[in-house]
Amino acid sequence: MTEVARAGSGELSRALRLLEEGPRGGRPLPGGIEARLRREVAAGGLEVLVARSGEDVVGALVLAYRTSVVSGAVFASIEELYVGPRHRRRGIGSALLGAAGERCRERGVSYLEVQADGGAAQGFYAARGFAGEPGVRVMSRSLPLARGGREAPAPRR
């Protein structure tokens, strides 16, 4: 049976390893990211939800919170959602998404967004009530890093 809950302090590392092997294609996370994420989790601006199967972390969802300056409302975005290949098509992604929705309701979040690439991800989110916003297009650009002056990698689409 799979259980979904907020990541405990020891599970954050395991969730990040799962994200390294999935969305990052086996590449290690940038240096210092785990410490930075721990600070953001401690400050309440970020939550990491994990799906556990026994002792194993088999899925993870990273949820970021922010406040709109104009409306004062709290918004949330799904930064990452990943389920290990051996555990897919068992409802784990849906369970993580449901838990994220519940956390948002508990925190008074009025809007939950996700940037979904490609057909499968868009279909997954659409089947769970997400929809594109007419007239809204995400625009981005890379900025030079503070040290070294290199361009940051472009965001995933």
C-alpha positions as CSV (number, residue, x, y, z in Angstrom):
1,M,0.0,0.0,0.0
2,T,1.2,3.5,-0.8
3,E,1.1,6.3,1.7
4,V,1.4,10.0,0.9
5,A,2.6,12.6,3.4
6,R,4.9,15.6,3.8
7,A,8.5,14.5,3.7
8,G,10.1,14.1,7.1
9,S,13.6,15.5,7.5
10,G,15.3,12.2,6.5
11,E,13.0,11.8,3.5
12,L,13.9,15.0,1.8
13,S,17.2,13.6,0.7
14,R,15.5,10.4,-0.6
15,A,13.0,12.5,-2.5
16,L,15.8,14.6,-4.0
17,R,17.6,11.4,-5.1
18,L,14.4,10.3,-6.8
19,L,14.3,13.6,-8.7
20,E,17.9,13.2,-9.7
21,E,17.3,9.8,-11.3
22,G,14.1,11.0,-13.0
23,P,13.7,14.6,-14.2
24,R,17.5,15.2,-14.1
25,G,18.3,12.0,-16.0
26,G,20.8,10.8,-13.4
27,R,22.6,14.1,-13.2
28,P,23.3,15.3,-9.6
29,L,21.5,18.3,-8.3
30,P,23.3,21.6,-8.3
31,G,25.6,22.0,-5.3
32,G,24.0,23.5,-2.2
33,I,20.4,22.9,-3.4
34,E,19.5,20.5,-0.6
35,A,20.5,23.0,2.1
36,R,18.6,25.7,0.3
37,L,15.5,23.6,-0.1
38,R,15.7,22.6,3.6
39,R,15.7,26.4,4.5
40,E,12.7,27.0,2.2
41,V,10.8,24.1,3.7
42,A,11.6,25.4,7.3
43,A,10.4,28.9,6.3
44,G,7.1,27.5,5.0
45,G,7.6,28.6,1.4
46,L,8.1,25.1,0.0
47,E,6.7,21.6,0.8
48,V,7.9,18.3,-0.4
49,L,5.3,15.5,-0.4
50,V,6.4,11.9,-0.8
51,A,4.7,8.7,-1.7
52,R,6.0,5.7,0.3
53,S,5.7,2.1,-0.5
54,G,6.9,0.4,2.6
55,E,10.3,2.1,3.5
56,D,10.9,3.3,-0.1
57,V,10.1,6.7,-1.4
58,V,8.6,6.0,-4.8
59,G,7.2,9.4,-5.8
60,A,7.7,13.1,-4.9
61,L,5.9,16.4,-5.4
62,V,7.4,19.8,-4.7
63,L,4.9,22.5,-3.9
64,A,5.9,26.2,-3.7
65,Y,3.8,28.9,-2.1
66,R,3.8,32.7,-2.9
67,T,1.6,35.7,-2.2
68,S,0.2,37.9,-4.9
69,V,1.1,41.5,-4.2
70,V,-1.9,42.8,-6.1
71,S,-4.7,40.6,-4.6
72,G,-3.0,39.4,-1.3
73,A,-4.1,35.9,-2.1
74,V,-1.8,32.9,-1.6
75,F,-1.0,30.9,-4.7
76,A,0.9,27.6,-5.2
77,S,2.7,26.0,-8.0
78,I,3.8,22.4,-8.5
79,E,7.5,22.6,-9.2
80,E,8.1,18.9,-9.6
81,L,6.0,15.7,-9.7
82,Y,7.7,12.5,-10.3
83,V,6.9,8.8,-9.8
84,G,9.6,6.2,-10.2
85,P,9.1,4.1,-13.4
86,R,8.4,0.8,-11.6
87,H,5.5,2.4,-9.6
88,R,3.7,4.3,-12.4
89,R,0.1,3.7,-13.4
90,R,-0.9,2.8,-9.9
91,G,-2.5,6.1,-8.9
92,I,0.5,7.4,-7.1
93,G,0.7,10.6,-9.1
94,S,-3.0,11.2,-8.5
95,A,-2.5,10.6,-4.8
96,L,0.4,13.1,-4.7
97,L,-1.7,15.6,-6.6
98,G,-4.7,15.0,-4.3
99,A,-2.5,15.5,-1.2
100,A,-1.1,18.8,-2.7
101,G,-4.7,20.0,-3.3
102,E,-5.5,19.2,0.4
103,R,-2.4,21.0,1.6
104,C,-3.4,24.0,-0.5
105,R,-6.9,24.0,1.0
106,E,-5.5,23.8,4.5
107,R,-3.3,26.9,3.8
108,G,-6.0,28.9,2.2
109,V,-4.5,28.8,-1.3
110,S,-6.9,30.0,-4.0
111,Y,-4.9,29.0,-7.1
112,L,-2.7,26.0,-8.0
113,E,-0.7,26.0,-11.2
114,V,1.7,23.7,-13.0
115,Q,3.8,24.1,-16.1
116,A,3.3,20.9,-18.0
117,D,5.4,19.8,-20.9
118,G,4.3,17.6,-23.7
119,G,1.1,15.6,-24.2
120,A,1.3,12.9,-21.5
121,A,1.8,15.4,-18.7
122,Q,-0.8,17.8,-20.0
123,G,-3.3,14.9,-20.3
124,F,-2.5,13.8,-16.8
125,Y,-3.2,17.3,-15.4
126,A,-6.2,17.9,-17.6
127,A,-7.8,14.7,-16.5
128,R,-7.5,16.0,-12.9
129,G,-9.2,19.4,-13.5
130,F,-6.3,21.6,-14.7
131,A,-6.8,23.7,-17.8
132,G,-4.8,26.1,-19.9
133,E,-5.6,29.7,-19.4
134,P,-6.7,31.5,-22.5
135,G,-4.4,34.4,-23.4
136,V,-1.8,33.4,-20.8
137,R,1.7,32.5,-22.1
138,V,4.7,31.9,-19.9
139,M,7.7,33.9,-21.0
140,S,11.1,33.5,-19.5
141,R,14.8,34.3,-20.0
142,S,18.0,33.1,-18.6
143,L,19.9,35.5,-16.3
144,P,23.7,35.6,-15.7
145,L,24.6,33.9,-12.4
146,A,25.9,36.1,-9.6
147,R,29.3,34.4,-9.7
148,G,31.1,33.5,-12.9
149,G,28.7,35.3,-15.3
150,R,27.5,32.1,-17.0
151,E,24.0,31.9,-18.3
152,A,21.7,29.8,-16.3
153,P,20.1,26.9,-18.2
154,A,16.8,27.6,-19.8
155,P,13.7,26.3,-17.8
156,R,12.1,23.1,-18.9
157,R,9.1,23.4,-21.2
